[in-house]
Each structure stands twice: as C-alpha cells, then as structure tokens.
Amino acid sequence: MSGLEESVRLIGFTSILGIFYAFTTIIAASSFWVLVYARGIRSRVRLSLLLAWVLLSWACATVYVGGSSYWALQAYVYHRHPGPGPQMGADCAQWWKGSDVAYLVGTTLSDGLVLWRFKTIWHGSRWQRWLLPIPTLLYLGSIAIGAITVVLGTFPGRTMTCSSSNTFLERLHPFMITTAFNLITTALMAGRLYAFRREFEASVGKSLHPRHYTSIASMLVESCALSTAGSFACAILYTVDSAGFDVVFPAQSQLQAIAQMLVILRISLGVAWDATTMSSLSEEM
C-alpha cells in the first residue's frame, strides 16, 4: 500500500465516516422523535417494530464507527511502522471483527426494509407474484454470503476490507449480490412510481397530482436510491481495486442506515406509499 492509498484510507475511515455518521445520528433522532410524538402510526406493534428498527440501524452504524476508530488507533498509533513510508500496522484485520459484523447486520436490515417496500409498492399488481421471488432470492443469498464472510473473517488476516488473499472470487463476494438486489429493486420501485405518476398526471393534470407520493425526491427516497448508489459505487471500486473504495465504503455503512431511516420518517409522517395508496388514488382519477 502506497503512502497516498494509506492517506486515503485513513481519511475515509475517520473524517469521511465521521461526517456521514453525524447525518445518520441526526436522521435517527428525527425519526425516533416523529415516531414517538407525531403519532402517525396507531398500531403499537408496528410502532414498536419501527422504533426498534431505527435504534438497531443506528446501533450498527455506531458500532461500525467505533470499530473503525479502534482500528485507526491500533494501526496508526500503537502498532504503527516506524520510519518513512506506509505507517499502518501489517495485520490490520485483527482489529476489525466487530465492524464487519455491524456492517453486515446493517446491510441485512437495510435490504430487508427495501424488500418490504418493494412488496408494498407492487401490491395489487398482477406482476407482483412474478417479480417478488427475484429480489427475495437475492436477499436470502446476500444473507448467506454475509454469514460466510463473517465466518471467514474469524481467520487470521481476513476481513471484508483487509485480506491476505487477493483472488477474484474473494474480492467479489461481499458486494455483488447486495448490489444486484439494490439495483433491481430500486429500478422496479422507481419505475412503478414513475409510471403511476405519468398515468395520474394524464388523468387529472400536473397541478393536482399527489407530489408527496410521486415527486422525483419522493420516488428516490421510497426506492432507497441513496443506498443503491453507494452500494453500486462500492462494488465497482472494490472490483477494480481502487483507492476510492476506502472513501466510499465507510460512507456506505452510513448511507444504508440513512436511506432506511428516511423511509421510516416518511412512514411516521403518513406520506409513504402503502398497500392502499394505489387504490385510493385510482378512485380519485
């Protein structure tokens, strides 16, 4: 690892990660406050589930930040190489185990929410029964690959981002299935919302269409496009072994939490797409 790559990695896993974690904490606090005090959700079971989801997502993001800080402290302070050149301690993997678990649990939560939103947005469509198995299988596959990654991470010199092996398959597995899942679900959700927007505008006019459901910003939030963009960038940079991965990857650990909290925030405010939205708006057309 060159001095430049080492500098990029240190900045990515400290400064960049800290900035995005601040946004994660702000949005988590906002979601929690709205869920508790706005009382837009009447079901106590659903309210408790969403509160637990927010807290667990924020906890995973927090553990990841803590693990990254601990790694930086160990690799660059207590076990740093003396003299000029790269300073990071050689065996960085031993200080990263908790971060790997936190990241993969956070990814599982994020993808699970995306799958739920996919099912909700495509509710009532004759295509749902044919489309739903695809992201479901990809989601289960990502969980299985994630579990394997955690197990492999228990061996010396191995983590998701720091491995003594450099084979193509070992560099491929952490992100490809999750990226494919996110790209497919985001495209299909955004496509359905956009198609309904066009249909609604054609029937009642642009001035009357429900912008809180079908504005561009709403469609991007509902389809979790933020997390998908980060996941796609991670997969590309990781595959080509670019130093930019060390900037995008720590940010993605927070982006996936932010994306799902924004959806939960819309649910708590009562402006998120639900299973009855399509039929309700269709009656107005």
N, C-alpha and C positions, 0 to 999 in steps of 0.2 A: 504494500500500500504506500503510495507516494505521499509526500507532505501535503499536497493540495487535497487529495482524496481524504486524508486524515482530518484536515481542517473542515472540509465539507461535512464529514460525518459528525464531528464534534458539534458544529453549529446546528446541524439538523436535529440531533438528539438532545440538544439543550435549548438553544434560543428559539428555533422554529417550533419545536414541540411545546415549549412553554407558552408561546403566543397562542397557538391553537387550543391549548388546554384552558387558557383563560376564557376563550369563547365557549368552550364546552361547559365550563362551570357556570357562566352567565346564563346560557340557554337552559341548562339543567335546573338552575334555581328558578328561572322564569316558568318553566314547565311545571315544576313542583308547586309553585305559588298559585298558578292558574288552576291546576287540578284541584287544589285544596279549597281555594277561596272563590273561584268563579262558579263552581257548582254546575258546570255544564253537563256533567255526567251523573245521572241519577242512580245507576246501579252501583252498589257498594263493592260488589265483586269486581266489576270492570274497573272501577276507580282504584281499588287496591292493587289490581294487576298492573295498571299503567304507572302507578306510583312506584311499585317495586321494579318495574322495567326501567324507569328513569334512574332510580337510585343504583341499580345494578350496572347499568350502562356507564353512569358517571364513576362508579367504583372501579370498573375495569379500566377506564381511561386514566383514573388517578393512580392505580397500581402500575400501569404502564409507565407513567411519568416518573413515579418513584423508582421503578426498576431501572429506567434509563439513567436517572440521576445517579443511582448507586453504581451502575456500570461506568459512567464517566469518572466518578470519584475514584473507583478502584483502578481503572485502566490508565488514567492520566495523572493520578496523584500518588496512590500507594504502590502501584506496580508499574510505573512508567519506566521506559528505557532511558538510561542516561545518555548524554551527549547529543550531537546534532542528528537530524533525520527524524523519521517517524518515532513518535513518543509512546504510542499506545502499547500496553502490555500485550504479549503474544496470545495468551489464552483468554480472549475476551468472553468466550462462551460461558464460563462458569458463573459469571455474574448476571446472566440474562434469563435465567429459567422462569422466574415469576412473570417477567414481562411477556414471554412467549405465551404462557397460559392466559394471561389477562387479555392479550391481543386476540387470541383465538376465541375466547368466550365472548368478547365484544363483537367479533365478526359473526359468531353464531346468533347472537341477539339481533344484530342489525339485519342479517339475511332473513331471519325468522320474521321480523316485522315487515320486510319487503314482501315476503311470500304471503303474509296475511293481507297486506294492502293489494297485492295482485289479485288475490281471490275476491276481495271486496269490490274492487273496481270492475272486474269482469263478471260480477254477479249478475245473473239474469240473461247472460249472453249464451246463445246456443254453442258458441265456440269454447266456452269455459272448460267443458269436460274433455276437450281435446288438447287445450293449451296448458291446463294446470299440471298434468303429470310431468311436463318438461322441466319447469323450474323446481318442482318438488324433488325429482330425482337428482338434479344438480345440487340442491340444498343438502340432501342427505349425503351426497358424495363429498361435498365440502366439509361436512361434519366428520366423515370418516377420514378424509385426508388430514384434517386438522388434528384428529386424535393420534394418527400415525406420526404426524410432525412433532407433537408433544412428547410421544414416547421416544422418538429418535433424538429429541433434544436432551434426554437424560444421559446420553452417552457423551463421553469427553470430547470436547472440541466441536460440538454441534449445537446450533440453534437455528432459528428461521433465517437470521441475517448474518451468522458468523459460523462458518463450517469449514472444516479442514478438507472436505471433499468438494469437487467442483464439476461433477458430472452434470450433463444436461438435464437428466430426469430429476436429480436432487435440487437443481436450481429452478425447475419448472413447477414442482408440485404445490408450493404454498399459495399461489395466487390464481392459477389458470381457471380452476373450476369456479371459484368465487367471482372472478371477473366475467366469465361466461354467463353465470347466473345473473349477475347485476346488469350486464348489457342486454340480455334477453328480456328480463322483467321490466327494466326501465323503458326499453323501446316499446314493448307491448302496452304498458300502462300509459305512457305519454301518448302513444298512437291512439288508444281508445279515447282518452280525454280530448285529444285534439279533434278526432272525428266527431265526437259528440258536440264539441264547440261549434264546428262548422255547420252541423245539422241544426243546432239550436239557433244560430245566427241567421240561417237561411229561412227559418220559420217565423221568428219574432223580431229579427233585426239586431244589429250590433249594439244598439243603445240599451236593449233590455236583457241581454244575456247575463247570466249569473257569474260575474267576474271572480267572485271568491271561490268558485269551483273550476273555472276554465281559463283564467288568465295564464299567461306564459309562466309567471313566477309560481302560481299555484300548481300548475302541471309539473314543473320541475321539482317542487317540494314533495308533492304527492307521489311522484315516481322515484324519489330518492336519488335524483340525478347527481347530487353532490358527492355522495359516496361512490356512485358508479364511476364518475370521472376520476376520483382518486384511486380507485381500485384498478382501473384501466391503465393509468399512468404508472402505478407500481409494477404491474405485470410487464409492461413494455420495458421500463428501465431496469428491472431485475433480470429479465431475459438477456438483454444486451450488455449487462454488467456495467451500467453507467453509474458514475458517482452521484448523479442526480437522484438516484434511488434513496440515498441516505438523507435527502431532504424531504422527498415525497412520502416515504414510508412512515416516518414518525407523525407527519401531518395526517396521514390516512387513519392512524389509530384514533385520532380525534374526529376526523370528518365523518367516519361511520357512526360515531356517537351523536354528533351534531345532526346528521341527516335524520336519524330516527326520532330524536327529540323534537325536531321541527314538525314532524308528522304528528307526534303526540300532542304538541302545542296546538296544532290546528284541530285535532280531535277534541281537546279540552275546551276550545273556543266555540265548538259547534259548527265549524266551517269546513271540516274534512269530508271527503267523499265517503258515503257509507252505502250499505246494501239497498237502501230505499231511495237514494238520490236520483238514480236514473228514472225510476218510475214516477217519482214526484215531479221532476222537471218535465218529463214527457207529457204529463197531464196538462201542463201549462202551455204546451206548444199548440 
